[in-house]
Amino acid sequence: MDQQQYPPRRGIIVPLLVLLLVAMTCLALYAFLMGTNTQAESEKKSEEAEILTAKVVQQTLAETYQAPVSVVQEGAAEIAPPVSASSVVTREAPAVGTVLESGDVVATIDERPLFIFEGGVPAYRDLAPGVRGEDVAQVQRTLVALGYPIYDELGEYGKDTANAVYLFYLNSGYYPPGNVDASQDDDARYTTSMPRSEYFFVPHERYTVSSLCGEVGKAPQQPLCTVGDGSQTLRFSVDSSTTAQAVKPEQQAVVTLKDGQRLQATVGQARPPEKPSSAVNTDKSADSAPESQQLPPEGKVQYFELNIEIPEGADFTESSVIVTTASSSPDAITVPEPAVSVETSGRQYVLVNGQQVDITTGHCQGGYCEVKDPNPLLTPGAELTLP
């Protein structure tokens, strides 16, 4: 019986080994290629992630200086009539804040009135028939304005002036001088005088009582009281060694009142450096202001006036001012400072969609710079590439 013949095993194994080797080589090559592509994509994404951008912003850049506001009464006048050591205030004086006009009574001492009249020449003598001078004319002008006819020559204390004074006293609620019981005959009125102690001249027609002109039952003080013509100047202080270099006349300012009301103003005339104690501050004390508004150290203070239209009744207690010391154009095109490249030649540019766009910067504030005459590509929201 014949034996079955089988092909040699070696002839099968060799081709299988070759196929296996080729397959492994292909897998290794594929893995290498895939790894290379993955690394390239990763590096590309990493490069894309490192590209930083910023946006163009339309805004107004401004530097400011803030300080408390002081109020200076410019037209104050002290009332200081001659009085004796035994004199006593016998009637209620006008309350603080009362408006007085030329010819009004400011105080009553020993039951005698003290009238104020508008005039630049101070009171220095008794006014009586026969005297002449500008002081007489000052009284005459007020009496005529109040409706008392005077036909004497201006500056001459004649019969008409004496008669006007006589009637003026009676209509004001006082006996004329020397006429205790008002029983003088008609001819006596034409000799009425005005004692030096019963009139006082002030430079303006209208004043407001700043301090009470004596208390009933007490001796009058000297000066008796203070009145003001209502004129006042607002000002603020800066440190003359530092901040004053940035604050200049004509700069724009905003005054904020205690109630939140905001008033437009401009910086006015500069005052020489002086000590803060010379100012009449409406604040209860300088220490009551916030730390950012504290006055600079004494002896290094310079004042600037404020040009402002003061509304009637405005209260400047605890008010403050913000001065714009430097500013860009309103609603300027601005770019972040890090986005600006500067060459050694001085050329400035930013990158917009990979394109270099030349710029000229203006005022810089808070990390942004104003662009003067901006390129049309620099629109609000446009994306810039940071170098």
C-alpha positions as CSV (number, residue, x, y, z in Angstrom):
1,M,0.0,0.0,0.0
2,D,1.4,3.4,-1.1
3,Q,2.1,6.1,1.6
4,Q,0.4,9.6,1.2
5,Q,2.9,12.4,0.2
6,Y,2.7,15.9,2.0
7,P,4.4,19.1,0.9
8,P,7.2,20.3,3.1
9,R,6.2,22.7,5.9
10,R,9.1,25.0,5.2
11,G,7.6,26.1,1.9
12,I,4.5,27.5,3.7
13,I,6.1,29.1,6.8
14,V,8.5,31.3,4.9
15,P,5.8,33.2,2.9
16,L,3.8,33.7,6.0
17,L,6.7,35.2,7.8
18,V,7.3,37.6,4.9
19,L,3.7,38.7,4.9
20,L,3.8,39.2,8.7
21,L,7.0,41.3,8.4
22,V,5.5,43.5,5.6
23,A,2.3,44.0,7.7
24,M,4.3,45.1,10.8
25,T,6.4,47.5,8.7
26,C,3.3,49.1,7.3
27,L,1.7,49.4,10.7
28,A,4.9,51.0,12.1
29,L,5.1,53.4,9.1
30,Y,1.4,54.4,9.6
31,A,1.9,55.0,13.2
32,F,4.9,57.2,12.5
33,L,3.1,59.2,9.9
34,M,0.0,59.6,12.2
35,G,2.2,60.7,15.1
36,T,4.0,63.3,12.9
37,N,0.7,64.7,11.7
38,T,-0.7,64.9,15.3
39,Q,2.4,66.7,16.5
40,A,2.2,69.2,13.6
41,E,-1.4,69.9,14.3
42,S,-0.6,70.3,18.0
43,E,2.2,72.7,17.3
44,K,-0.1,74.6,14.9
45,K,-2.8,74.9,17.5
46,S,-0.2,76.0,20.1
47,E,1.0,78.7,17.7
48,E,-2.5,79.9,17.1
49,A,-3.2,80.0,20.8
50,E,-0.2,82.2,21.4
51,I,-1.5,85.0,19.1
52,L,-3.0,87.7,21.4
53,T,-5.5,90.2,20.2
54,A,-7.1,93.4,21.4
55,K,-9.8,95.7,20.1
56,V,-10.1,99.3,19.1
57,V,-12.2,101.4,21.5
58,Q,-13.9,104.7,21.0
59,Q,-13.8,106.7,24.2
60,T,-12.6,110.0,25.8
61,L,-9.4,109.7,27.7
62,A,-9.0,112.3,30.6
63,E,-6.7,113.0,33.5
64,T,-8.3,114.8,36.4
65,Y,-7.5,116.4,39.7
66,Q,-10.0,116.5,42.6
67,A,-10.1,119.0,45.5
68,P,-12.5,120.5,48.1
69,V,-14.0,123.9,47.2
70,S,-13.6,126.9,49.5
71,V,-15.9,129.9,49.5
72,V,-14.3,133.4,50.0
73,Q,-16.6,136.3,50.9
74,E,-15.2,139.1,48.8
75,G,-17.5,142.0,49.8
76,A,-17.5,141.7,53.6
77,A,-17.7,144.9,55.8
78,E,-17.3,145.3,59.5
79,I,-19.7,147.6,61.3
80,A,-17.8,149.4,64.1
81,P,-19.6,152.5,65.4
82,P,-18.3,154.6,68.3
83,V,-20.0,153.4,71.5
84,S,-19.4,154.2,75.2
85,A,-18.4,151.6,77.8
86,S,-21.8,151.8,79.4
87,S,-23.9,151.4,76.2
88,V,-26.4,148.6,75.9
89,V,-28.2,147.0,72.9
90,T,-31.9,147.7,73.5
91,R,-33.7,146.2,70.5
92,E,-33.5,143.0,68.5
93,A,-31.0,143.2,65.7
94,P,-31.8,141.9,62.2
95,A,-31.2,138.1,62.1
96,V,-28.3,136.5,60.3
97,G,-29.2,136.2,56.6
98,T,-31.4,139.4,56.6
99,V,-30.8,141.5,53.5
100,L,-30.2,145.2,54.4
101,E,-30.3,148.1,52.0
102,S,-28.9,151.6,52.2
103,G,-31.0,153.4,54.9
104,D,-31.8,150.4,57.0
105,V,-31.2,150.1,60.7
106,V,-28.5,147.5,61.6
107,A,-28.7,147.9,65.4
108,T,-30.3,149.9,68.2
109,I,-28.0,151.0,71.0
110,D,-29.3,153.0,74.0
111,E,-32.5,153.3,72.0
112,R,-30.7,155.2,69.3
113,P,-30.6,153.7,65.7
114,L,-27.5,152.8,63.8
115,F,-28.3,153.4,60.1
116,I,-26.1,152.1,57.2
117,F,-25.7,154.2,54.1
118,E,-24.0,153.4,50.8
119,G,-20.8,155.4,50.4
120,G,-17.1,155.1,49.9
121,V,-16.1,157.9,52.3
122,P,-16.2,156.7,55.9
123,A,-18.2,158.4,58.7
124,Y,-16.0,160.7,60.7
125,R,-18.1,163.5,62.1
126,D,-21.5,164.7,63.1
127,L,-23.6,165.9,60.1
128,A,-25.4,169.2,60.9
129,P,-26.6,172.2,59.0
130,G,-23.8,174.2,57.4
131,V,-21.3,171.3,56.8
132,R,-20.4,170.2,53.3
133,G,-18.7,167.2,51.8
134,E,-19.0,163.9,50.1
135,D,-20.3,162.2,53.3
136,V,-23.3,164.6,53.2
137,A,-23.9,163.7,49.6
138,Q,-23.8,160.0,50.4
139,V,-26.7,160.5,52.9
140,Q,-28.6,162.8,50.5
141,R,-28.5,160.2,47.7
142,T,-30.1,157.5,49.9
143,L,-32.7,159.9,51.3
144,V,-33.8,161.1,47.8
145,A,-33.9,157.4,46.6
146,L,-36.2,156.7,49.5
147,G,-38.6,159.5,48.5
148,Y,-37.5,162.5,50.7
149,P,-37.3,165.6,48.5
150,I,-34.0,167.6,49.0
151,Y,-33.4,170.8,47.1
152,D,-30.1,171.7,48.7
153,E,-27.0,171.6,46.6
154,L,-25.5,168.0,46.5
155,G,-23.0,167.8,49.4
156,E,-24.5,170.7,51.3
157,Y,-26.3,170.0,54.6
158,G,-29.0,172.7,54.3
159,K,-32.6,173.0,55.6
160,D,-34.1,170.5,53.1
161,T,-31.5,167.9,54.1
162,A,-32.2,168.6,57.8
163,N,-35.9,168.2,57.3
164,A,-35.4,165.0,55.3
165,V,-33.4,163.6,58.2
166,Y,-36.1,164.6,60.6
167,L,-38.8,162.8,58.7
168,F,-36.5,159.8,58.0
169,Y,-36.0,159.2,61.8
170,L,-39.7,159.5,62.6
171,N,-40.6,157.1,59.7
172,S,-38.0,154.6,60.9
173,G,-39.5,154.5,64.4
174,Y,-37.1,156.8,66.3
175,Y,-37.2,160.3,67.7
176,P,-35.0,162.7,65.7
177,P,-31.7,163.6,67.4
178,G,-32.2,166.0,70.3
179,N,-36.0,165.7,70.1
180,V,-36.8,163.3,73.0
181,D,-40.5,164.0,73.0
182,A,-41.0,165.0,69.4
183,S,-42.5,168.4,70.6
184,Q,-40.2,170.5,68.5
185,D,-42.0,173.2,66.5
186,D,-41.9,173.1,62.7
187,D,-38.9,175.4,62.5
188,A,-36.8,173.2,64.7
189,R,-36.9,170.3,62.2
190,Y,-34.8,172.4,59.8
191,T,-31.9,172.2,62.3
192,T,-31.9,168.4,62.8
193,S,-28.5,166.9,62.7
194,M,-27.2,163.3,62.4
195,P,-24.7,162.3,65.2
196,R,-21.6,160.3,64.1
197,S,-22.7,157.4,66.4
198,E,-25.9,156.9,64.5
199,Y,-24.8,156.3,60.9
200,F,-22.2,154.1,59.2
201,F,-21.1,154.0,55.5
202,V,-20.6,150.7,53.6
203,P,-19.3,150.5,50.0
204,H,-22.4,148.9,48.4
205,E,-26.2,149.4,48.4
206,R,-27.2,145.9,49.6
207,Y,-25.8,143.7,52.2
208,T,-26.6,140.5,54.0
209,V,-26.1,140.1,57.8
210,S,-23.3,137.7,58.4
211,S,-23.2,137.9,62.2
212,L,-25.7,139.2,64.7
213,C,-25.3,142.9,65.4
214,G,-25.6,142.7,69.2
215,E,-27.8,141.0,71.7
216,V,-30.5,142.8,73.7
217,G,-29.3,143.6,77.2
218,K,-25.6,143.2,76.4
219,A,-22.9,145.7,75.7
220,P,-22.1,146.1,72.0
221,Q,-18.9,144.4,70.9
222,Q,-16.3,145.9,68.5
223,P,-16.7,145.3,65.7
224,L,-20.4,145.2,66.3
225,C,-21.0,142.8,63.5
226,T,-20.1,141.8,59.9
227,V,-22.2,142.2,56.8
228,G,-21.5,140.9,53.3
229,D,-22.6,142.2,49.9
230,G,-23.3,138.7,48.7
231,S,-20.3,138.5,46.3
232,Q,-18.2,135.4,46.7
233,T,-15.4,133.6,45.0
234,L,-15.0,129.8,44.7
235,R,-11.5,128.4,44.7
236,F,-9.6,125.2,45.3
237,S,-6.1,124.4,46.4
238,V,-3.3,122.4,44.9
239,D,0.2,121.4,46.1
240,S,2.4,124.1,44.5
241,S,5.3,121.7,44.3
242,T,3.6,118.9,42.3
243,T,0.0,119.0,41.1
244,A,0.0,122.7,40.3
245,Q,2.2,121.9,37.3
246,A,-0.8,120.2,35.7
247,V,-3.5,122.6,36.7
248,K,-3.8,125.7,34.5
249,P,-6.3,128.5,33.8
250,E,-9.1,127.8,31.3
251,Q,-9.2,124.1,32.0
252,Q,-12.6,122.5,32.2
253,A,-14.0,121.7,35.7
254,V,-17.1,120.3,37.3
255,V,-18.2,121.3,40.8
256,T,-20.3,118.8,42.7
257,L,-22.5,120.0,45.5
258,K,-23.4,118.0,48.6
259,D,-26.8,117.2,47.2
260,G,-25.2,115.8,44.0
261,Q,-25.9,118.8,41.8
262,R,-23.1,119.3,39.2
263,L,-22.1,122.7,37.9
264,Q,-19.9,123.4,34.9
265,A,-16.9,125.7,35.5
266,T,-13.5,126.6,34.2
267,V,-10.2,127.2,36.1
268,G,-9.6,130.9,36.7
269,Q,-6.8,133.0,37.9
270,A,-4.0,131.5,40.0
271,R,-3.2,132.9,43.4
272,P,0.3,133.0,44.9
273,P,1.1,130.1,47.3
274,E,-0.2,130.9,50.7
275,K,-1.4,129.1,53.9
276,P,-4.8,127.5,53.8
277,S,-5.9,129.3,57.0
278,S,-6.5,132.5,55.0
279,A,-9.4,130.8,53.2
280,V,-13.0,130.9,54.5
281,N,-13.9,127.2,54.0
282,T,-17.5,126.3,54.1
283,D,-16.5,122.8,55.3
284,K,-16.9,122.2,59.1
285,S,-13.2,121.3,59.0
286,A,-10.7,120.3,56.4
287,D,-10.3,117.0,58.2
288,S,-13.9,116.1,57.4
289,A,-13.1,115.8,53.7
290,P,-12.2,112.4,52.2
291,E,-8.5,111.5,52.3
292,S,-8.3,112.1,48.5
293,Q,-9.5,115.6,49.0
294,Q,-7.3,116.6,52.0
295,L,-5.5,120.0,51.6
296,P,-1.8,119.8,50.9
297,P,0.6,120.5,53.8
298,E,0.4,124.1,55.1
299,G,2.9,126.4,53.5
300,K,2.8,124.7,50.1
301,V,-0.6,125.6,48.9
302,Q,-1.6,127.5,45.8
303,Y,-5.1,128.5,45.0
304,F,-7.0,128.7,41.8
305,E,-10.3,130.6,41.4
306,L,-13.2,129.0,39.6
307,N,-15.2,130.8,36.9
308,I,-18.7,129.7,37.5
309,E,-22.3,130.9,37.4
310,I,-23.6,130.4,40.9
311,P,-27.3,129.5,41.1
312,E,-29.4,131.3,43.7
313,G,-29.4,129.4,47.0
314,A,-26.6,127.0,46.1
315,D,-24.9,125.5,49.1
316,F,-21.2,124.9,48.7
317,T,-20.7,123.2,52.0
318,E,-18.7,120.0,51.5
319,S,-18.6,120.6,47.7
320,S,-15.7,119.4,45.5
321,V,-14.3,120.1,42.1
322,I,-12.9,117.8,39.4
323,V,-10.5,119.5,37.0
324,T,-9.7,117.9,33.7
325,T,-5.9,118.6,33.4
326,A,-5.4,116.6,30.2
327,S,-7.8,115.0,27.7
328,S,-8.0,113.4,24.3
329,S,-10.5,114.5,21.7
330,P,-14.1,113.6,22.6
331,D,-15.0,110.1,21.5
332,A,-11.6,109.5,20.2
333,I,-10.4,106.3,18.5
334,T,-8.1,104.6,21.0
335,V,-5.9,101.5,20.9
336,P,-4.3,99.6,23.7
337,E,-0.7,100.7,24.4
338,P,0.7,97.1,24.1
339,A,-0.7,96.9,20.5
340,V,1.5,99.8,19.4
341,S,4.8,99.0,17.8
342,V,7.5,101.7,17.6
343,E,10.5,101.5,15.3
344,T,13.8,103.1,15.9
345,S,12.9,105.7,13.3
346,G,9.9,106.7,15.4
347,R,7.3,105.1,13.1
348,Q,4.3,103.8,15.0
349,Y,1.9,101.1,13.7
350,V,-0.6,98.5,14.7
351,L,-1.4,95.1,13.1
352,V,-4.9,94.8,11.6
353,N,-5.6,91.4,10.0
354,G,-1.9,91.0,9.6
355,Q,-1.5,94.4,7.9
356,Q,0.7,97.1,9.3
357,V,-1.4,100.3,9.7
358,D,0.6,103.5,10.5
359,I,-0.7,105.6,13.4
360,T,0.2,108.8,15.3
361,T,-0.7,108.6,19.0
362,G,-1.9,111.5,21.1
363,H,-3.0,111.5,24.7
364,C,-2.5,108.2,26.6
365,Q,-4.4,107.3,29.8
366,G,-5.2,104.1,31.6
367,G,-3.4,101.8,29.1
368,Y,-5.0,103.3,26.0
369,C,-3.7,105.9,23.5
370,E,-5.6,108.3,21.3
371,V,-5.0,107.8,17.6
372,K,-4.9,111.1,15.7
373,D,-6.4,111.1,12.2
374,P,-7.1,107.4,12.4
375,N,-6.9,105.1,9.3
376,P,-10.4,103.9,8.1
377,L,-9.4,100.4,9.2
378,L,-9.4,101.5,12.8
379,T,-13.1,101.4,13.6
380,P,-14.5,100.7,17.0
381,G,-14.3,97.0,17.7
382,A,-11.7,96.3,15.0
383,E,-9.3,93.5,16.2
384,L,-5.6,94.2,16.6
385,T,-2.8,91.7,16.8
386,L,-0.5,92.3,19.7
387,P,3.2,92.1,18.7
